[in-house]
């Protein structure tokens, strides 16, 4: 009887360790705890309208974070996504004056993908440091955004473009549904396809992946193309909400995206992370900002508060990870 009890107890403990050993579960618990704390601090936090507000605020950074996840999984970094968003937003704003909306959006997304392709080729073919290449692209992109816009916002955006955001589909705003579809597609790709497994392999050990005959060059470039294209998709959503394209759009967006991916458990050295973790990281970031606004924290203090919470969360996660063996 005692042996059976011990066996059952060991099985229960083993199942618990296996469950808590999953980084996504731990981050989900953190998100739930954070939501509970914020709901105690503000009675408006868990209202239906604010929940939809949180989802709406998650869309832009969430879309960019998908591309950033692909890049970071390969051991790279993309500091140019904010300026790519600003530049492709101006391209979209100019193109929509003369072309149908689908053509203008296609042109903007293709431009973002093209910029990402240039970065990826410089990094993969010439073995340049991703930090330096994307930092240079960040400066070039922001400069071109100012030049093409004439240093002014483009405000004569067709009002019909707002339908991209405010149309309800299956009870969800179109932009939130788009975010869900993107995460589902990215999760499926990274989890079940050879390409997804190759991206993890490249980030874990590029030379071993090359020795195994995997197309390392292609999958070192692809994440930057995806990242650039999704930056353009994200700014398209912003323009549809504001009906204005500003060269400053996307400012500091790369920092939010990187923070969300890292909070979600991805390693900046590559090879570890998940799209589900990234989604949880995005929600944590947005909930913190939303909660601080609701409880009346000064905007001047919000950066310090958010940074401190992020560092504390990562420190706690690091300690817990060592104890559970991750």
C-alpha positions in Angstrom: 0.0 0.0 0.0 2.8 2.4 0.9 4.7 1.5 -2.3 1.5 2.2 -4.3 1.0 5.5 -2.5 4.6 6.5 -3.1 4.4 5.5 -6.8 1.2 7.6 -7.2 2.9 10.5 -5.3 6.0 10.3 -7.5 3.8 10.2 -10.6 1.9 13.3 -9.5 5.1 15.1 -8.6 6.6 14.1 -11.9 3.6 15.4 -13.8 3.7 18.6 -11.9 7.4 19.2 -12.6 6.8 18.4 -16.3 3.9 20.9 -16.4 5.8 23.7 -14.6 8.9 22.9 -16.6 7.2 24.3 -19.7 8.2 27.9 -20.0 4.9 28.9 -21.7 3.0 27.6 -18.7 5.1 29.6 -16.3 4.7 32.8 -18.3 0.9 32.2 -18.6 0.7 31.9 -14.8 2.6 35.2 -14.6 0.2 36.8 -17.0 -2.8 35.6 -15.0 -1.2 36.8 -11.7 -0.5 40.2 -13.3 -4.1 40.4 -14.5 -5.4 39.6 -11.0 -3.2 42.3 -9.4 -4.3 44.9 -12.0 -7.9 44.0 -11.5 -7.6 44.6 -7.8 -5.9 48.0 -8.4 -8.5 49.1 -11.0 -12.1 47.9 -11.2 -12.1 48.8 -14.9 -9.3 46.4 -15.9 -11.4 43.3 -16.4 -14.4 45.0 -18.0 -15.4 43.8 -21.4 -14.6 47.1 -23.1 -11.1 47.1 -21.6 -10.4 43.5 -22.5 -11.2 44.4 -26.1 -9.0 47.5 -25.7 -6.1 45.3 -24.6 -6.6 43.0 -27.6 -6.7 46.1 -29.9 -3.5 47.5 -28.4 -1.8 44.1 -28.8 -2.2 44.0 -32.6 0.6 46.2 -33.9 3.3 45.1 -31.5 2.0 41.5 -31.7 2.3 41.4 -35.5 5.9 42.7 -35.4 6.8 40.3 -32.6 5.9 37.3 -34.9 8.6 38.3 -37.3 11.0 39.2 -34.5 10.5 35.7 -33.1 11.6 34.1 -36.4 14.7 36.3 -36.4 15.7 35.7 -32.7 15.2 32.0 -33.1 18.0 32.0 -35.6 20.2 33.9 -33.2 19.8 37.2 -35.0 18.2 40.5 -34.1 16.3 43.1 -36.1 16.5 46.7 -35.0 15.1 48.0 -38.2 11.4 47.0 -37.9 10.4 50.3 -36.4 11.9 52.4 -39.2 10.7 49.8 -41.8 7.2 50.4 -40.4 7.6 54.2 -40.7 9.0 54.0 -44.3 6.4 51.5 -45.6 3.7 53.5 -43.9 4.7 56.5 -46.0 4.9 54.3 -49.1 1.4 53.1 -48.4 0.2 56.6 -47.7 1.6 57.9 -51.1 0.5 54.8 -53.1 -3.1 54.9 -51.9 -3.5 58.3 -53.5 -3.0 56.8 -56.9 -3.7 53.1 -56.7 -6.5 50.9 -55.4 -6.1 49.9 -51.7 -5.1 46.3 -52.3 -2.4 47.4 -54.7 -1.1 50.0 -52.3 -1.0 47.5 -49.4 0.8 45.0 -51.6 3.4 47.5 -52.6 4.0 48.5 -48.9 4.3 44.9 -47.8 6.6 44.0 -50.7 8.8 47.0 -49.8 9.1 45.8 -46.2 10.0 42.3 -47.4 12.5 43.8 -49.8 14.3 45.7 -47.1 14.3 42.6 -44.9 15.8 40.7 -47.9 18.6 43.1 -48.2 19.4 42.8 -44.5 19.2 39.1 -44.6 21.5 38.8 -47.6 24.1 41.1 -46.0 24.0 39.0 -42.8 23.9 35.6 -44.3 26.2 36.0 -47.4 28.8 38.4 -46.0 28.6 37.2 -42.4 28.0 40.7 -41.1 26.7 41.2 -37.5 22.9 41.4 -37.5 23.0 44.2 -34.8 25.2 46.4 -37.1 23.3 45.7 -40.3 19.8 46.3 -38.9 21.0 49.3 -37.0 22.2 50.8 -40.3 18.9 49.8 -41.9 17.1 51.5 -39.1 18.9 54.8 -39.8 18.4 54.5 -43.6 14.7 53.7 -43.2 13.9 56.5 -40.9 15.8 59.0 -43.2 13.9 57.8 -46.3 10.6 58.1 -44.5 11.3 61.8 -43.8 12.5 62.4 -47.3 9.5 60.7 -49.0 7.0 62.4 -46.7 8.4 65.8 -46.9 8.7 65.8 -43.1 4.9 65.9 -42.8 2.2 63.4 -42.0 0.0 62.2 -44.9 -3.5 62.7 -43.7 -5.7 62.3 -46.8 -6.1 58.5 -46.4 -9.4 57.1 -47.9 -11.9 56.6 -45.0 -12.8 53.1 -46.4 -9.4 51.9 -45.1 -10.7 51.9 -41.6 -12.8 48.8 -42.5 -9.6 46.8 -42.2 -9.8 47.4 -38.4 -13.4 48.1 -37.5 -15.2 45.4 -39.4 -16.4 42.6 -37.1 -15.8 39.0 -38.1 -17.0 36.2 -36.0 -17.6 38.7 -33.1 -14.0 39.9 -33.3 -12.6 43.1 -34.8 -10.8 42.3 -38.1 -7.4 43.4 -36.8 -7.7 41.1 -33.7 -8.8 38.2 -36.0 -5.8 38.9 -38.2 -3.5 38.7 -35.2 -5.0 35.4 -34.2 -4.6 34.0 -37.7 -1.0 35.1 -38.0 -0.1 33.5 -34.6 -1.9 30.3 -35.6 -0.1 30.1 -38.9 3.3 30.9 -37.3 2.8 28.3 -34.6 1.9 25.7 -37.2 4.9 26.5 -39.4 7.4 26.5 -36.5 6.0 23.4 -34.9 5.1 21.1 -37.8 7.1 22.0 -40.9 10.7 21.2 -42.0 11.3 24.9 -42.4 10.3 25.6 -38.8 12.6 22.9 -37.5 15.4 24.2 -39.7 15.0 27.7 -38.2 15.5 26.2 -34.7 18.4 24.1 -35.9 20.1 27.2 -37.4 19.7 29.1 -34.1 21.0 26.1 -32.0 24.1 25.3 -34.1 24.5 26.8 -37.5 27.6 24.7 -38.4 25.9 21.4 -37.3 22.8 22.4 -39.4 25.0 23.0 -42.4 26.8 19.7 -41.9 23.5 17.9 -41.8 22.7 19.3 -45.3 20.0 21.8 -44.2 19.6 24.9 -46.3 21.1 27.2 -43.8 21.6 30.2 -46.1 17.9 30.3 -47.1 16.6 30.0 -43.6 19.1 32.6 -42.3 17.6 35.1 -44.8 13.9 34.2 -44.6 13.3 35.5 -41.1 14.4 39.0 -42.0 12.1 39.0 -45.0 9.2 37.8 -42.8 10.1 40.5 -40.2 10.2 43.3 -42.8 6.9 42.2 -44.4 5.1 42.0 -41.0 6.4 45.4 -40.0 4.6 46.7 -43.1 1.4 44.8 -42.2 1.5 46.2 -38.7 1.8 49.8 -39.9 -1.0 49.2 -42.3 -3.2 48.5 -39.3 -2.0 51.6 -37.6 -2.8 53.8 -40.6 -6.2 52.2 -40.9 -6.9 53.2 -37.3 -5.6 56.7 -37.5 -6.3 57.4 -41.2 -2.9 59.1 -41.3 0.7 58.1 -42.2 3.4 59.7 -40.2 7.2 59.2 -40.8 7.5 58.8 -37.0 5.3 55.7 -37.0 6.9 52.7 -35.5 9.3 54.7 -33.3 10.8 52.3 -30.7 8.6 49.5 -32.0 11.6 47.3 -32.2 12.2 47.6 -28.5 8.7 46.5 -27.6 8.8 43.6 -30.0 12.2 42.4 -28.7 11.0 42.7 -25.1 7.8 40.8 -25.8 9.8 37.9 -27.5 12.3 37.7 -24.6 9.6 37.9 -21.9 8.0 35.0 -23.8 11.0 32.9 -23.1 13.1 33.2 -26.3 16.9 33.1 -26.0 18.8 36.0 -27.7 21.4 33.4 -28.6 18.9 31.5 -30.8 17.4 28.0 -30.8 15.0 28.5 -28.0 11.6 30.1 -27.9 8.0 29.6 -29.1 5.3 31.6 -30.8 2.9 30.9 -27.9 5.5 32.4 -25.5 5.7 35.4 -27.7 2.0 35.9 -27.7 2.0 35.7 -23.9 4.9 38.2 -23.8 2.9 40.6 -26.0 -0.1 40.4 -23.7 2.0 40.9 -20.6 3.6 44.1 -22.1 0.2 45.5 -23.2 -1.5 44.6 -19.8 1.3 46.5 -17.9 0.9 49.6 -20.0 -2.9 49.5 -19.9 -3.0 48.9 -16.2 -0.6 51.7 -15.4 -2.8 54.1 -17.5 -5.9 52.9 -15.6 -4.4 53.5 -12.1 -3.2 56.9 -13.2 0.6 56.4 -13.3 2.2 59.4 -14.9 3.4 58.8 -18.4 6.9 60.0 -17.3 7.1 57.2 -14.8 5.6 54.5 -16.9 8.8 53.7 -18.7 10.6 53.2 -15.4 7.8 51.1 -14.1 7.5 48.9 -17.2 11.3 48.4 -17.4 11.5 47.4 -13.7 8.6 44.9 -14.0 10.2 43.4 -17.1 13.6 43.0 -15.5 11.9 41.6 -12.3 9.9 39.1 -14.4 13.0 37.9 -16.3 15.0 37.6 -13.1 12.3 35.5 -11.4 12.0 33.4 -14.6 15.8 32.8 -14.6 15.8 31.6 -11.0 12.8 29.4 -11.6 14.3 28.0 -14.8 17.4 26.9 -13.0 15.4 25.1 -10.3 13.2 23.2 -12.8 16.2 22.4 -15.0 15.3 24.5 -18.1 
